[in-house]
Amino acid sequence: MQRTNNQDKKSKESAAAEPATGGQDSGGVTAVTRALQLLEAFGMQDQRLSLAELTRRSGMHKTTALRLLRTLAHSGYVVQREDGEWRLGPAAGWLGARYQAAFDVNNVVEPMLRELTQATGESAAFYVREGNIRTCIVRVEGPQPIRHHARMGSALPLDKGSPGRVILAFSGEPGALYEEIRQRGYHYSIGEREEGVATVSAPVFGLNWRLLGSVCISGPADRLPKNKLIRHAKTIIKAANQLSYALAGTSTSQTPKVVSAWHP
């Protein structure tokens, strides 16, 4: 009888520990989710982090974090330094490189953004849709000493700021605002997502002329008032059209003459 009670107790303890190691939560495997949380704990400026800091940022127990870190290290996603601290490994870098390669960042997108920065004097960025958010894939800083900084890879809302509004509009979002954006072929915003920041954006299309994302310039609102954003719009549309042709391939008889004002 005592043995049965002990077995039941162990089974309950094992079941309770399951979510922390390999169980499933609503929509995914908990262990995988937690491993990704450790990778996401590294910021753009973090060359290395201690175990204590990783556990603090991820909100998980030290033992669980260490077990997951060692598992990630086996596949090269993290590396433990001689002083015990952790840094991202080469496998994490390859993931990012392969992701960017899908958008031909090095050969097409980044050179276009540099040209856009030179033409406008402002920072330029390229955003793509990932589910219900937008992500900055690549960014080129402008020459101005005071400029707007956007973190690459950050998850930003689609319904705040001109890059997201443009993506929604050319994804078929209903409403008067989005119909206006489709008619104009661009959109600008001032202080919508971030106070004191102004942006103007246009859509970019990829293979089979499907919406790929949006290109934008951004800067301080006091340097980019409404009339200046509208003047820059022509430059943004031209850059978006050129980028669309480069990513979608050669034009055909079905290709719209003005890509940025086209909605399939």
C-alpha positions as CSV (number, residue, x, y, z in Angstrom):
1,M,0.0,0.0,0.0
2,Q,2.8,2.3,0.9
3,R,4.6,1.5,-2.4
4,T,1.4,2.4,-4.4
5,N,1.2,5.8,-2.6
6,N,4.8,6.5,-3.3
7,Q,4.3,5.6,-7.0
8,D,1.2,7.9,-7.2
9,K,3.2,10.7,-5.5
10,K,6.0,10.4,-8.1
11,S,3.6,10.4,-11.0
12,K,2.0,13.6,-9.7
13,E,5.3,15.2,-9.3
14,S,6.4,14.2,-12.8
15,A,3.2,15.5,-14.3
16,A,3.6,18.8,-12.4
17,A,7.2,19.2,-13.7
18,E,6.2,18.4,-17.4
19,P,5.3,22.0,-18.5
20,A,8.8,23.2,-17.5
21,T,10.6,20.6,-19.6
22,G,8.7,19.1,-22.5
23,G,5.0,19.4,-22.1
24,Q,2.6,21.3,-24.3
25,D,0.8,24.5,-23.6
26,S,-2.0,26.0,-25.7
27,G,-0.5,26.0,-29.2
28,G,3.0,24.8,-28.6
29,V,5.7,22.9,-26.7
30,T,6.6,24.6,-23.5
31,A,10.2,23.7,-23.6
32,V,10.7,25.1,-27.1
33,T,8.8,28.3,-26.1
34,R,11.1,28.7,-23.1
35,A,14.2,28.0,-25.1
36,L,13.2,30.7,-27.5
37,Q,12.6,33.1,-24.6
38,L,16.2,32.7,-23.6
39,L,17.4,33.5,-27.1
40,E,15.0,36.5,-27.2
41,A,16.5,37.7,-23.9
42,F,19.6,38.9,-25.8
43,G,19.2,42.5,-26.9
44,M,21.0,44.2,-29.8
45,Q,23.6,45.6,-27.4
46,D,24.2,42.4,-25.4
47,Q,27.4,40.7,-26.3
48,R,27.0,38.3,-23.4
49,L,24.7,37.7,-20.4
50,S,25.1,35.9,-17.1
51,L,22.9,33.0,-16.1
52,A,21.4,35.2,-13.4
53,E,20.5,38.0,-15.9
54,L,19.1,35.4,-18.4
55,T,16.9,33.9,-15.7
56,R,15.7,37.4,-14.6
57,R,14.8,38.5,-18.2
58,S,13.1,35.2,-19.0
59,G,11.4,34.8,-15.7
60,M,12.3,31.1,-15.4
61,H,14.1,29.1,-12.7
62,K,17.9,28.9,-12.8
63,T,17.9,25.2,-13.1
64,T,15.5,25.2,-16.0
65,A,17.3,28.0,-17.8
66,L,20.7,26.2,-17.4
67,R,19.3,22.9,-18.8
68,L,17.8,24.7,-21.8
69,L,21.0,26.7,-22.4
70,R,23.1,23.6,-22.4
71,T,20.6,22.0,-24.9
72,L,20.8,25.1,-27.1
73,A,24.6,25.0,-26.9
74,H,24.7,21.5,-28.3
75,S,23.2,22.9,-31.6
76,G,25.3,26.0,-31.6
77,Y,22.6,28.5,-30.8
78,V,24.4,29.7,-27.7
79,V,28.0,29.5,-26.5
80,Q,29.2,29.5,-22.9
81,R,32.3,31.6,-22.3
82,E,35.2,30.7,-20.1
83,D,33.9,33.1,-17.4
84,G,30.6,31.3,-17.3
85,E,28.6,33.9,-19.2
86,W,26.6,33.1,-22.3
87,R,26.5,34.6,-25.8
88,L,24.6,33.8,-29.0
89,G,26.2,31.1,-31.1
90,P,26.9,30.8,-34.9
91,A,23.6,28.9,-35.5
92,A,21.6,31.9,-34.3
93,G,23.6,34.0,-36.8
94,W,22.9,31.6,-39.6
95,L,19.2,31.7,-38.9
96,G,19.2,35.5,-39.2
97,A,21.3,35.4,-42.4
98,R,19.0,32.9,-44.0
99,Y,15.9,34.9,-43.0
100,Q,17.4,38.1,-44.6
101,A,18.5,36.2,-47.7
102,A,14.8,35.4,-48.4
103,F,14.3,39.2,-49.1
104,D,17.7,39.6,-50.9
105,V,18.7,42.1,-48.3
106,N,22.4,42.4,-49.3
107,N,22.0,42.7,-53.1
108,V,18.7,44.6,-53.4
109,V,17.1,46.0,-50.2
110,E,20.0,47.5,-48.4
111,P,21.5,49.3,-51.5
112,M,18.1,50.8,-52.2
113,L,17.7,52.0,-48.6
114,R,21.1,53.7,-48.8
115,E,20.1,55.5,-51.9
116,L,16.9,56.6,-50.2
117,T,18.8,57.8,-47.2
118,Q,21.1,59.9,-49.5
119,A,18.1,61.3,-51.3
120,T,16.1,62.3,-48.2
121,G,18.8,62.8,-45.6
122,E,16.7,60.6,-43.2
123,S,16.9,57.1,-41.9
124,A,15.3,54.4,-44.1
125,A,13.9,51.0,-43.2
126,F,12.2,48.0,-44.7
127,Y,9.3,46.3,-42.8
128,V,7.6,43.0,-43.5
129,R,4.5,41.4,-42.0
130,E,4.8,38.5,-39.6
131,G,1.3,37.5,-38.6
132,N,-0.3,40.4,-36.8
133,I,2.9,42.4,-36.4
134,R,5.5,44.1,-38.5
135,T,9.2,43.5,-38.3
136,C,12.1,45.7,-39.4
137,I,14.3,43.5,-41.6
138,V,17.0,46.1,-42.4
139,R,17.6,49.7,-41.6
140,V,20.1,52.3,-42.8
141,E,20.7,55.3,-40.5
142,G,20.5,58.8,-41.9
143,P,23.4,61.3,-41.7
144,Q,21.6,63.7,-39.3
145,P,23.1,63.9,-35.8
146,I,19.5,63.6,-34.4
147,R,17.6,60.7,-35.8
148,H,15.0,58.1,-35.1
149,H,16.4,54.7,-34.0
150,A,14.3,51.6,-34.7
151,R,15.5,48.3,-33.4
152,M,15.8,45.6,-36.1
153,G,13.7,42.6,-35.4
154,S,11.4,44.3,-33.0
155,A,7.7,43.3,-33.1
156,L,5.7,46.4,-33.8
157,P,1.9,46.9,-34.3
158,L,0.4,47.1,-37.7
159,D,-2.1,49.7,-36.9
160,K,0.3,52.3,-35.5
161,G,2.6,54.2,-37.8
162,S,2.7,54.5,-41.6
163,P,4.8,51.3,-42.3
164,G,2.1,49.1,-40.7
165,R,-0.8,51.1,-42.1
166,V,0.5,50.7,-45.6
167,I,0.9,46.9,-45.1
168,L,-2.7,46.7,-43.8
169,A,-4.0,48.8,-46.7
170,F,-2.4,46.7,-49.4
171,S,-3.4,43.5,-47.6
172,G,-7.0,44.5,-48.3
173,E,-7.9,46.0,-44.9
174,P,-11.4,47.6,-45.2
175,G,-12.2,51.2,-44.3
176,A,-12.0,54.8,-45.6
177,L,-8.4,55.4,-44.3
178,Y,-7.1,52.3,-46.0
179,E,-8.9,53.0,-49.2
180,E,-7.3,56.5,-49.3
181,I,-3.9,54.9,-48.7
182,R,-4.5,52.5,-51.7
183,Q,-5.5,55.5,-53.9
184,R,-2.5,57.6,-52.9
185,G,0.0,54.8,-52.9
186,Y,1.7,56.0,-49.7
187,H,0.9,57.1,-46.1
188,Y,2.5,59.3,-43.6
189,S,2.1,59.5,-39.8
190,I,3.3,61.9,-37.1
191,G,3.6,60.7,-33.6
192,E,1.1,57.8,-34.1
193,R,3.2,55.0,-32.7
194,E,6.0,57.0,-31.0
195,E,5.7,60.6,-29.9
196,G,7.9,63.0,-31.8
197,V,8.5,60.7,-34.7
198,A,7.3,61.1,-38.3
199,T,7.3,58.6,-41.1
200,V,6.2,58.2,-44.7
201,S,5.9,54.8,-46.3
202,A,5.0,53.0,-49.6
203,P,4.3,49.3,-50.3
204,V,6.7,46.8,-51.8
205,F,5.7,43.7,-53.7
206,G,7.5,40.4,-54.2
207,L,7.1,37.3,-56.3
208,N,3.8,37.1,-58.3
209,W,3.2,40.7,-57.3
210,R,2.1,39.8,-53.8
211,L,2.6,42.3,-51.0
212,L,6.0,41.8,-49.4
213,G,6.2,44.8,-47.0
214,S,6.7,48.5,-46.9
215,V,9.6,50.9,-47.1
216,C,9.8,54.1,-45.1
217,I,11.9,57.0,-44.0
218,S,11.7,58.3,-40.4
219,G,13.0,61.1,-38.3
220,P,12.0,63.7,-35.7
221,A,8.6,65.3,-36.3
222,D,10.0,68.8,-36.0
223,R,12.3,68.1,-38.9
224,L,9.6,66.3,-40.9
225,P,6.4,68.3,-40.8
226,K,3.4,67.3,-42.9
227,N,4.4,69.3,-46.0
228,K,7.9,67.8,-46.0
229,L,6.6,64.3,-45.6
230,I,4.3,64.8,-48.6
231,R,7.2,66.1,-50.7
232,H,9.3,63.1,-49.8
233,A,6.4,60.8,-50.8
234,K,7.4,60.9,-54.5
235,T,10.9,59.7,-53.6
236,I,9.5,56.9,-51.4
237,I,7.1,55.7,-54.1
238,K,9.9,55.7,-56.7
239,A,12.1,53.7,-54.4
240,A,9.3,51.2,-53.5
241,N,8.5,50.7,-57.2
242,Q,12.2,50.0,-58.0
243,L,12.4,47.6,-55.2
244,S,9.2,45.8,-56.2
245,Y,10.5,45.3,-59.8
246,A,13.8,44.1,-58.4
247,L,12.2,41.6,-56.1
248,A,9.3,40.5,-58.2
249,G,11.2,40.1,-61.5
250,T,10.8,41.6,-64.9
251,S,7.5,43.4,-65.7
252,T,4.9,41.8,-67.9
253,S,1.7,43.1,-69.6
254,Q,-0.1,42.4,-66.3
255,T,2.3,44.4,-64.2
256,P,0.7,47.7,-63.1
257,K,2.4,50.9,-64.4
258,V,2.5,52.4,-60.8
259,V,3.3,49.5,-58.5
260,S,2.9,51.4,-55.2
261,A,-0.7,52.4,-56.1
262,W,-1.7,48.9,-57.1
263,H,-3.9,46.5,-55.0
264,P,-4.4,43.0,-56.3
